[in-house]
Amino acid sequence: MPPETAALLPVWNKAVVQAQDLEGSLPFSCPVVTSLNGSTLLLGLTQERTAAGRALVRALWFDQPVSLWLPDESDWVQLTARAWKCHITGPVFRELLEQARHRDPAADLAVVWELLPTAQRPCSQPPQPVDCPLLREGEIHLELLQPAGVDEQ
């Protein structure tokens, strides 16, 4: 990640992220975008089971790009990235949660996504983010989709 981009981090409550959901591109607000190592981006979300979470899972599973817009001094920087890891516990999750709670003791994060930036460019405006309420449908685990008659190995 270029040093000028790393200097924009962390971004609290101003970043916009966009990933492909079932109906197409889904732009959403992200409570926090930061980096702990200067090479990967971390996105913290307050809820996991939303259209935003689903879109990030699709990006990870199907190797789809994720776009991020970070505010710069006068414009925005658009980053393209690949989903790499999803943290729901462990040192990366704990560090970002501690940073959020340092800013606001009542803050909470449900999941932290780790992304690998692949490109960036300046831009004038991000897409308008949409609300992502909790999903109503139940979770479907992939092992339940195994075709009948196929033996486990």
C-alpha positions, 0 to 999 in steps of 0.5 A, a space after each residue: 500500500 502506498 505511504 500516502 494511502 496508509 497516511 489516510 488511515 484509520 478512517 472512522 465512519 466515513 469510508 464507503 465499501 462496495 461489493 457484489 451482492 445477489 442483486 448487483 453492486 452493494 455500496 455500504 458504509 463501513 464503521 472503520 477501515 485501517 491497517 495494522 501492517 501497512 500492506 493489508 486493509 482491515 474493515 470492521 463491521 458491527 453486524 455480520 449477517 447483513 447484505 454487506 456481510 453476505 457481499 464480502 463472503 461472496 467476494 472471498 468465495 468467488 474471488 470478486 473485487 471489493 472497492 473502497 472509497 477513503 476521504 482525502 483532504 479534498 477528494 476521495 481515493 478509490 481502492 480496489 482490493 481482494 478479500 483475503 480473510 474474515 476474522 471473528 476472533 483472534 489477535 487481529 479482531 481483538 486489536 481492531 475491537 480495542 481501537 474501536 472501544 478506545 474511541 467509544 467504550 460502547 463500540 462493538 464489532 462483529 467481524 473484521 475483514 482483511 483485504 489485499 489492495 490491488 489498485 488505487 486512483 483518485 476520484 471525486 465522489 463515492 457511490 451513495 451507501 445503502 442501509 444494510 439491516 440484519 438478514 431475515 433468511 436463515 444461514 445455509 452451510 455449504 456442507 448441506 448442499 452436498 448432492 445426495 449419494 455422494 460419500 464423505 471422504 
